[in-house]
Structure formats: structure tokens, C-alpha cells
Amino acid sequence: MYVKFDFNALCKKVLDEKLKEHGLKYRLLNFGEVEFYEPITQEQHNLFKKNLEDYGIEIIESQKTALVQKIKDAIVELVFSENAVPVKASIYIAEKLNHSYGYLSNLFSEVAYTSIENFIILQKIEYAKELILNNKQSLTEIAHKLNYSSVAHLSTQFKNTTGITPSQFHKIIIKRRKNQSINSKMLYE
Amino acid sequence: MNKEYLNVITVDDDEGNIIFFKNIFKDLKIGVKSQCFSDGDDLMKYLSSSGAIIPEIIFIKYDIPGKSCMECLREIRINPGFSNIVITVYASQISENETEEIFVSGGNIFMKKPETYEGLKKSLTEIITINWQYHSSGLNKDNFIMKV
């Protein structure tokens, strides 16, 4: 007896059955892409992965990493854009990457070891640091540019993230740069 | 992301502290490969030896024996090969001026050493996590200053 396989249908069927067997709520997207309606735990993930291995199906971990990178890129684009984006970050990211925010948010926390929210704050504070050191804008202007409701809001978030105030940060970096130029002069003399 | 873990060096003359640090690093979700030295001279000797693994983070006790913490800090900062290292200095209690001096000399993080193990775990987790972000997202370490 000879049989003929339709690999595509076969794999889809196996994946479908296995997902059901594991009690996961999901939908199959494009080829080889599964979206879960509920976040799955690391334990569920590991069990599922192990079970699939018997069928020669492998969960591509690096695809997750690739998607997380896309989220990071979208955040950087959002934070550093010249024109304020008039939508909430969660909506922007979900639309840009064409996945639900819940899914992206869980994935991000798992791979990047921080939440999307914290990553946005970190990027905003990094940008604030750059702008503070540029000396071209006042802190009020910087707060406005970065979508903070007030200078106080920016200052509080800055302090919470770095443990120091924006003015202490400015003072330290200026002193450090002076210090560095003295040191490098000494090296050449 | 070029690798899945951070190389960390801890410099402390108190063996108890070293054990605490190691245990905390071991339990983190982020992979940490740690090495320890008991004084400043050993640290600098290691860093300048051939084949040394240049760490992403150094945790150094402020009043370390041998070559002082501030001397190590200045020597590390003068070497462009070490520009990627984030230096965390910790102490139980030092003055505002001393803290500022650490930052001005090129230190990145000052950690007021928590008195409890749980507190230390919380601070170290925070430091490693933010370092991971700097490491994996290519953030500008020149502007990386933090007080925990």
C-alpha cells in the first residue's frame, strides 16, 4: 500500500488536536502561527512543547524574540517620534504588530524580563536624559514633548526610575565630562 | 540580543556577602555568570590579565581592602576596553558628596546596601533587570546613573 501525504493539512490537524488536548484556547493564524486567547503559563508551554516534539513539531522560540524586538522597535519609534502620536501606546503597538495587546504584553514580559509599560518608561527617561543634556529645552518643554501632564510628573517618574532628580543628573554628567577632559589631558601630557 | 546571560563580578572581603550575592544571582530569571574577588588588587589584576572575561557589571564594596574602590573605578574608566562595564558601588552609609564623587568618577549605580537578605534581593534584582535592558536594547550607558 502506498499513501500520499498532504503535509500542510496533516500538520495543521495535529497542531489543532494537540492544542485542544492541552485545553488551550487558541486560533490558528497564518501557516505555523498560533494565537492564544488566554495567556499560557511557562509550565503549559513546556508541556506542550515536549508533547509536540514527538511529532517533529518544534516551537520556534526565536520567533518570539523576533516579535519582542518588533515591539521594542515600535516603542522606540513611538517615544522618539517628533510628532506626538495621538493614541494610547497599547493601541498603537497592537495595531502596528497586528496582535492583541494582551498577547504582546505577556510575550514581552516573558522574553524581555520587564513589562511593556516599564520599557516605555525606561525609553522615555532615556530620551529625557538626552534632551536634558542637549540644554536646548527647558524641563517644562521636555515634559510636554514626552507627553507628560506636567513637569512634576516627569520629575517623579525620573526619580522613581533612576533614584535621582533631573537636576542632579544634569549636574553629575556635566561634572563627569569636565573630569574626563581633565583626565585625558593628563594622559597626553 | 547577543547572548542569554550577563557576566557579573562581585568584589567584597566579607564571605557572607559573597554567598548572599551568589545565591540571589542564581535565583534570578535572567541568567548570571558570577565571579568574585576579595580585594581591589585582585579585581584589577584579573581585568588586565589576558583571557579575562570582561563582565557587563561589577559590584564593588565601597570600603574594599587593597586598591581602593575609587582607584579601581578611575582605572577602569580610563581604559576604553572597559567602557561597556556598568559599575555598581555599594555601602551601608556614605555621604551625599561621596556618592556624587562615585558618579562623577564614572560609577553607574550606587546601592545603599540593604540590611536584610530580602532587601538585598530586591535591590539586586532591580539592578540586574535594568542592566539587562541596557544590555539587550543597546541603551546609552554613558547616561546610565542610578541610585538604589
Boltz contact constraints between the chains, C-beta under 6 A:
constraints:
  - contact:
      token1: [A, 113]
      token2: [B, 29]
      max_distance: 6.0
  - contact:
      token1: [A, 113]
      token2: [B, 30]
      max_distance: 6.0
  - contact:
      token1: [A, 113]
      token2: [B, 129]
      max_distance: 6.0
  - contact:
      token1: [A, 113]
      token2: [B, 132]
      max_distance: 6.0
  - contact:
      token1: [A, 122]
      token2: [B, 133]
      max_distance: 6.0
  - contact:
      token1: [A, 126]
      token2: [B, 139]
      max_distance: 6.0
  - contact:
      token1: [A, 129]
      token2: [B, 143]
      max_distance: 6.0
  - contact:
      token1: [A, 162]
      token2: [B, 146]
      max_distance: 6.0
  - contact:
      token1: [A, 163]
      token2: [B, 146]
      max_distance: 6.0
  - contact:
      token1: [A, 163]
      token2: [B, 147]
      max_distance: 6.0
  - contact:
      token1: [A, 163]
      token2: [B, 148]
      max_distance: 6.0
  - contact:
      token1: [A, 164]
      token2: [B, 147]
      max_distance: 6.0
  - contact:
      token1: [A, 172]
      token2: [B, 103]
      max_distance: 6.0
  - contact:
      token1: [A, 175]
      token2: [B, 104]
      max_distance: 6.0
  - contact:
      token1: [A, 176]
      token2: [B, 104]
      max_distance: 6.0
  - contact:
      token1: [A, 179]
      token2: [B, 104]
      max_distance: 6.0
